[in-house]
Amino acid sequence: MRTLTDADVRVTWARLRNWKTPQGDAAARDDMAEAARQAPHHPELALLTAYRAHLAGNDPRRKRRSTRRWRSNPGDARLLNAMGWIALKHDLARGATARELSPIAARLEPLAKTAAELDLLGRGRALSGDLEGGLAYEKRALAVDPSCYKCLGAAANMLNASGRISEALRTASLAMNLLPDGVRSSELETQADLYRRRLNESAGAGTPPKAPAETAGPPVKAPASPAR
């Protein structure tokens, strides 16, 4: 069993603070500063720095510190994934391409193994305009975790954006079927309603939905008996 270092203890204290109060945030900042003094490359410290950047929104100073953290831990897929989701949120808020996510995604690509990591890369590809590349990553994510309804939701958005509305509706419906018992997703329900309206509009105009692209592979599918 590994003996806890002083830096481990400081990181643990920082994690337990209430960061949403001024006093808790200040105490957490002091804990993290002391942990950084003792162990500058502590992996948990890097994750906490990423989380602080998320809470701070677009605070330039915290973003610079977070950037230094992930660049000093280039082989930490968990940190890259955490920072990547924060970067994706910022990119989406600006309505931009994956400007902030791209350098992180480039580091994560050779390391990505989990469904969350592959899902992130898929969304980044789609945001950059590569819908087929995004779908390829979502299929890989579902191969790792067939119950990933968030991956299916992202894939449905990509299918819709590429004009494959029938597939988008089937995929969104599969995602809703994978939700845990008693859980609803207004986002998925809104997606499915949108796809139904688009299909109805196409039928009324006499325009058939776009056929699946031959290069895209089979439609995204969920298992017959998904894990909950």
Secondary structure, 3 states (H helix, E strand, C coil): CCCCCHHHHHHHHHHHCCCCCHHHHHHHHHHHHHHHHHCCCCHHHHHHHHHHHHHHCCCHHHHHHHHHHHHHCCCCHHHHHHHHHHHHHHHHHHCCCCCCCHHHHHHHCCCCCCHHHHHHHHHHHHHCCCHHHHHHHHHHHHHHCCCCHHHHHHHHHHHHHCCCHHHHHHHHHHHHHCCCCCCCCHHHHHHHHHHHHHHHHHHHHCCCCCCCCHHHCCCCCCCCCCCC
